[in-house]
Amino acid sequence: MLHCEMMNIAFILLHMSLPISASLSLEKQDALNIMPLTKESAVKEKQLKKEVCDLWVGEWIPNTAKPAYTYNTCNLILPFENCVRNGRPDAGYLYWRWKPNSCDLPPIDPLKFLNEMRNKSFAFIGDSICHSLLSSLMCHLYKVAKVHDVYHDPSFTTRTWYYPSHNFTLYMISSLFLIHHETIDNHGDASQIHLNLHLDILDSKWTREYNKYDYVVISIGPHFFKSSIIYENNQVIGCHHCPHMNLKKFGIDELYRKALHLSLNFIAKSKHKTFAILKTWSPDHSEHGDLPTKIICNRTRPFREEEIQYNFGTIMRRVEIEEFEKAATIGAGNGVRMELLDTYHLSLLRPDGHPGPYGTYHPFDGDKKKKVKIDCMHWCLPGPIDTWNELLVKIVSSGDANDSVVPAFL
């Protein structure tokens, strides 16, 4: 937004510097032989507009280049996203690239990125989709640098990696809600499991060491659909997805807004000047099969714009935009840079990018009619998430790349 404002100021100053005759008709200007000045102004205006690149508006176009990595060259691909190894029979989803309307999005240059990250730390904070985003990035870096796995928790969802060649540290911090939560398991009965969500307490898993991160990416969302009891000041104030409880009902968008508000304001007001990036909602592409109870996601090509179906994520993205705008304004006044990685719409166009039944290894071996889990939420690696990382690298890279990005909410 700042860049756009500077463009407008530059354009106004440019025209303020013109003589009064510049406001005359073109015929009178031509007669006074001052047309070249008008042409020069037009050229400058076009140059200013040309510098602006809206990365988020474009289309998916066919791409003949092979993916930057495979499961044979990168061992960080998690089983549920390893679609090729799991036997997905079609490969067309691997051969598309995102083309912004007004510019090009270059592939990741892993060595350039590592050089820019020298002596830095980068934390990815969120859920399993956030973990996939980090896995994709690290698979790009695999070909140019060795990485050491220096820490993992028992579940391997919170991890730390170190690149000694560049003194660069990557963190994956599992924080499903960004706010504090407790899982209540009633004697092993899965139907009785619910969450206690504390809307006024941040998750210490990401805040306790926040001051050591130079960059953070936040990516959360789908876990808010789960049944939960809502707390503020350690008092129950309501619940979500709890039809048999006589409590105030909270919508998922309300809970998401409160969690984002608390988290983004913590970042914006922090004395530690982290470069913070919020990734927008990841759309689910579940569709009904030949039976009402059957869920599928078996498309093999991207949507065209006119084929996009209603997606609840649109509501959630609106919440993200509103909360991000407010926090970014506070952050700008505090010297904290905040950016939006607005992958929602371009991901909405990729119903072909999910594992479907191929989140498990060769699910139909021996029985084509076997009932298997259908995953329409996570994404195949390689796949569309690699484009998310191209956009992420574009945002954080040094040089004029930063100056040419239009904020997604403009």
C-alpha positions, 0 to 999 in steps of 0.5 A, spaced: 500 500 500 505 504 501 508 503 494 501 505 491 501 511 495 508 513 493 506 512 486 500 517 487 504 522 490 510 521 484 504 522 479 501 528 482 508 532 483 509 530 476 503 534 474 504 539 479 511 541 475 507 542 469 506 549 466 499 552 466 499 550 459 499 543 460 491 544 462 490 546 455 486 542 450 491 538 445 490 542 439 492 548 443 498 545 446 500 542 439 499 549 436 504 552 442 509 546 441 509 543 448 506 536 446 513 533 447 512 534 455 505 531 455 508 525 451 513 525 456 508 525 462 504 519 459 511 515 458 513 516 466 506 514 468 506 508 464 513 506 467 510 507 474 504 503 473 509 498 469 513 497 476 507 494 480 506 487 479 499 484 482 502 477 484 495 474 486 491 476 479 492 471 474 491 464 471 494 457 471 497 455 464 500 449 462 508 448 464 512 443 460 518 443 466 518 437 470 517 439 478 523 441 482 524 435 486 521 428 487 520 423 493 526 420 490 530 427 491 527 429 497 525 425 503 521 430 507 515 429 503 510 426 509 506 420 507 499 423 506 502 428 501 506 424 497 501 422 492 506 420 486 509 415 491 502 413 493 500 411 486 496 417 484 495 414 476 495 421 473 500 426 473 497 432 469 496 436 476 504 437 476 505 441 470 501 447 471 504 454 473 501 460 476 502 466 471 500 473 474 497 477 469 501 483 469 508 480 470 512 473 471 513 469 477 520 466 477 521 459 479 525 459 486 533 460 485 535 456 492 542 458 492 539 466 491 534 464 497 539 461 502 544 467 501 539 472 502 537 468 509 544 468 511 545 468 519 537 469 519 532 464 522 525 463 519 519 460 523 513 457 520 507 457 525 501 453 524 498 446 522 499 440 517 498 445 511 503 450 514 508 444 515 507 442 507 509 449 505 515 448 509 517 441 506 516 444 499 521 450 501 526 445 504 525 440 498 527 446 493 533 447 498 535 440 498 539 440 491 544 446 493 545 445 501 546 440 506 541 441 512 541 438 519 535 436 523 537 438 530 530 438 534 524 434 533 518 433 539 515 426 540 510 427 534 515 430 529 510 436 528 515 441 532 522 441 529 528 445 527 533 444 522 540 448 521 543 450 514 551 450 517 553 453 510 549 459 511 548 459 518 540 459 517 535 456 521 528 453 520 523 452 525 516 448 524 512 450 530 505 446 531 500 451 533 493 449 530 490 455 533 495 460 535 491 461 541 492 456 547 487 450 547 486 443 551 484 437 548 479 433 553 479 426 551 473 422 555 476 415 557 478 414 549 471 415 546 473 418 540 466 421 539 466 425 546 473 428 544 472 436 544 477 442 545 477 448 550 479 454 546 482 460 550 480 466 546 485 471 550 491 466 551 496 465 546 499 459 545 506 459 548 509 454 543 510 460 538 510 466 543 515 464 548 521 464 543 518 469 538 524 474 539 529 469 536 525 469 529 527 474 523 521 471 519 515 468 521 509 465 516 503 463 519 498 458 516 492 456 520 485 454 519 481 448 518 482 445 526 477 451 528 471 446 525 472 442 531 467 441 537 470 446 542 468 449 549 470 457 549 473 460 554 475 467 556 478 469 563 478 462 564 470 462 564 466 458 559 463 463 555 460 459 549 461 453 545 462 451 537 459 445 534 455 443 540 448 442 539 446 438 545 449 444 550 446 450 553 451 455 551 452 461 547 454 458 540 460 461 536 461 461 529 467 458 526 468 465 523 468 468 530 473 464 533 478 465 527 477 472 528 478 472 535 484 468 534 487 472 529 486 479 532 490 477 538 495 473 534 496 479 529 496 484 534 501 481 538 506 481 532 504 488 530 505 491 537 512 487 539 518 490 540 521 485 536 521 487 529 520 480 525 518 480 518 511 477 519 507 473 513 500 471 514 498 466 509 490 466 507 485 460 508 487 453 504 480 451 500 477 444 501 475 442 494 470 436 497 464 434 492 459 429 493 460 423 489 454 418 486 451 417 493 450 423 498 454 421 503 460 419 498 465 425 498 470 425 492 475 430 489 478 427 483 478 432 478 485 432 474 485 439 471 485 446 474 478 450 474 477 456 469 474 462 473 467 460 471 467 453 474 469 455 481 464 453 486 462 456 492 467 455 498 466 457 505 473 459 505 471 465 502 468 468 508 474 466 512 479 469 507 475 476 508 476 475 516 483 474 514 483 481 510 480 485 515 484 483 521 490 483 517 489 490 515 488 493 522 494 489 524 498 491 519 497 499 520 499 498 527 505 494 525 507 500 520 507 505 526 511 500 530 516 498 525 514 491 524 513 489 517 507 485 515 505 482 509 499 477 506 501 471 502 494 471 499 494 464 496 486 463 497 484 464 490 489 461 486 488 455 490 481 455 489 482 454 482 486 447 483 481 442 485 486 437 482 491 438 487 489 434 493 491 427 495 484 424 494 484 417 496 492 417 495 494 420 502 495 413 503 500 408 500 497 404 494 490 405 497 486 400 492 491 395 491 487 388 491 481 391 492 478 397 487 472 398 491 475 398 498 473 404 502 478 409 503 479 416 506 478 421 501 483 427 503 480 434 499 484 438 504 491 437 504 495 438 498 500 433 494 507 434 494 510 436 489 504 440 487 500 447 487 504 448 494 510 449 490 507 456 487 505 458 494 513 458 496 515 461 489 510 467 492 513 467 499 520 467 496 518 473 491 515 477 497 521 476 502 527 476 497 531 482 497 532 487 491 526 490 487 522 484 488 519 487 494 518 493 491 513 490 486 508 487 490 501 489 490 498 488 497 493 483 496 487 487 500 488 493 495 
